[in-house]
Amino acid sequence: MDTTIKDFETAIAELESIVKKLEEGDLPLETSLQLYERGVQLSRFCHARLEEAEHRIEILNERGELKAAPAGLGEDDTSR
């Protein structure tokens, strides 16, 4: 895992910035590819953190009744 990624919130913010830059389409191909690769790293990091959070919720729920994590866990409430 990339050690330059500090936490989930930082990764999401950087990923959003990359998406905006790529959507503008004014970048050279090599720069776009580099940004895309970084975006994939960030996306994988965020996905792993969300899976860890879901697992922790399931463990906590085992004390009572095992329940799946909420369906909306990690989803952004602000639709674009």
C-alpha positions as CSV (number, residue, x, y, z in Angstrom):
1,M,0.0,0.0,0.0
2,D,1.2,3.5,-0.8
3,T,2.6,5.1,2.4
4,T,2.2,8.6,1.0
5,I,-1.6,8.3,1.5
6,K,-2.3,9.6,5.0
7,D,-5.9,8.8,5.6
8,F,-9.3,8.2,4.0
9,E,-10.4,11.9,3.9
10,T,-7.1,13.0,2.4
11,A,-7.3,10.3,-0.2
12,I,-10.9,11.2,-1.2
13,A,-10.0,14.9,-1.5
14,E,-7.0,14.1,-3.8
15,L,-9.1,11.7,-5.8
16,E,-11.7,14.3,-6.4
17,S,-9.0,16.8,-7.5
18,I,-7.7,14.2,-9.9
19,V,-11.1,13.5,-11.4
20,K,-11.7,17.3,-11.9
21,K,-8.3,17.6,-13.7
22,L,-9.0,14.6,-15.9
23,E,-12.5,15.8,-16.8
24,E,-11.1,19.1,-18.0
25,G,-9.1,17.2,-20.6
26,D,-6.4,19.8,-21.2
27,L,-3.5,17.7,-20.0
28,P,-0.9,15.9,-22.1
29,L,-1.5,12.1,-22.4
30,E,1.4,11.2,-20.1
31,T,0.2,13.5,-17.4
32,S,-3.3,12.1,-17.7
33,L,-1.9,8.5,-17.4
34,Q,0.1,9.4,-14.3
35,L,-3.0,11.0,-12.7
36,Y,-5.1,8.0,-13.7
37,E,-2.6,5.7,-12.0
38,R,-2.6,7.8,-8.9
39,G,-6.4,7.8,-8.9
40,V,-6.4,4.0,-9.0
41,Q,-4.0,3.9,-6.0
42,L,-6.3,6.2,-4.1
43,S,-9.4,4.4,-5.0
44,R,-7.9,1.1,-3.9
45,F,-6.8,2.7,-0.6
46,C,-10.3,4.1,0.0
47,H,-12.0,0.8,-0.8
48,A,-9.7,-1.1,1.6
49,R,-10.5,1.4,4.4
50,L,-14.2,1.0,3.8
51,E,-13.9,-2.7,3.9
52,E,-12.0,-2.5,7.2
53,A,-14.7,-0.2,8.6
54,E,-17.4,-2.6,7.5
55,H,-15.6,-5.5,9.2
56,R,-15.2,-3.5,12.4
57,I,-19.0,-2.8,12.4
58,E,-19.8,-6.5,11.9
59,I,-17.5,-7.4,14.8
60,L,-19.1,-4.9,17.1
61,N,-22.6,-6.2,16.1
62,E,-21.6,-9.7,16.9
63,R,-22.0,-8.8,20.6
64,G,-25.7,-8.8,19.9
65,E,-26.9,-10.1,16.7
66,L,-24.7,-10.2,13.6
67,K,-26.0,-7.6,11.1
68,A,-24.5,-6.6,7.8
69,A,-23.0,-3.1,7.7
70,P,-25.5,-0.4,6.5
71,A,-25.9,-0.4,2.7
72,G,-24.9,3.2,2.4
73,L,-21.7,2.9,4.4
74,G,-19.1,5.2,2.8
75,E,-21.4,6.6,0.2
76,D,-21.2,10.3,-0.4
77,D,-24.5,11.9,0.6
78,T,-24.0,14.8,-1.8
79,S,-24.9,13.6,-5.2
80,R,-23.3,15.3,-8.1
